[in-house]
Amino acid sequence: MGFPSAPPAPALRPLRVLVAEDEAVNRMAALALLRRAGHSVTAVEDGPSAVEAIVDAPDGGFDVLLMDLSLPGFDGDEAVRRIRSHPAHNPRLRILMLTASATQDGLARCQSCGADGVLTKPLQLEALEAALAGAPAVSDRAPLNGHPIDHAAIATMRGLLPADRVAALTAKTAATLRAYREELDRAWSGGDARQASAMAHKIAGVSGQYGCVALRRAAQGLEAVLESQGLDSPTAAPAFTARQTFDAAYDPALAYLDSVAAGG
């Protein structure tokens, strides 16, 4: 099943945007990006709040909903289904899923819930504008010829925010990634493939927002293998290979973020 066709919506006019994103560092970066582009933005942190914000919105509500796939309360795909089936929802609302997932299951969930398209994290204005103009395809930043870091991501943030705010956000990102790595390690040691996959998904989403391309790709690969093969089967060897790739990408990414947080 693909995304439904929808009439093109103007992408360059100021839009009323609702962002549903539970990761604080990703949410703050998205808000800064969208507001700098001239859009009016509201943010929520879980599925129930997203549904409530849409169905209770006055004056026609929002033009665009950017919905994270993985949310507390209930996930973004369930929130979209509830919004689309609610008698008070605006049929002109454009809904775009945001996800760091590289799995077929994640994409299928985005495609089957009633959304108009899917954007991979990190959010990019050019990809958003293309989707609003009627392009339903998944967007993704192209690999940077093997380079592990996309320095343009931090450069963009520095163009949007004061230097001390960028440093603080980057320090918070590094702390978040360290906490998620610890949770992944605990899940791995306990043989909990589901939780390890969930942590890999979170690491992919956070690291991509701040330019850690190699870590994002490695975390996506680890998530995909854990989802499909787990940790305790005779075919679990690919998971250990993916984990080695992830571990090799992790320390350089954290060193880069620490450097940016220190003003480098």
LINZI-V472018 format. One record per run of one state. SS is the DSSP state (@ for helix, = for strand, . for the rest). FROM is the first residue (numbers start at 0). TO is the last residue. Records with the same first field share a line. If there is no record, write none. Layout:
# LINZI-V472018
SS = FROM-TO ; FROM-TO
This chain:
# LINZI-V472018
. = 0-14 ; 20-22 ; 36-38 ; 44-44 ; 55-62 ; 68-70 ; 72-74 ; 85-92 ; 99-102 ; 112-115 ; 120-123 ; 132-137 ; 139-149 ; 160-161 ; 189-191 ; 209-211 ; 229-235 ; 261-263
= = 15-19 ; 39-43 ; 45-45 ; 63-67 ; 71-71 ; 93-98 ; 116-119 ; 138-138
@ = 23-35 ; 46-54 ; 75-84 ; 103-111 ; 124-131 ; 150-159 ; 162-188 ; 192-208 ; 212-228 ; 236-260
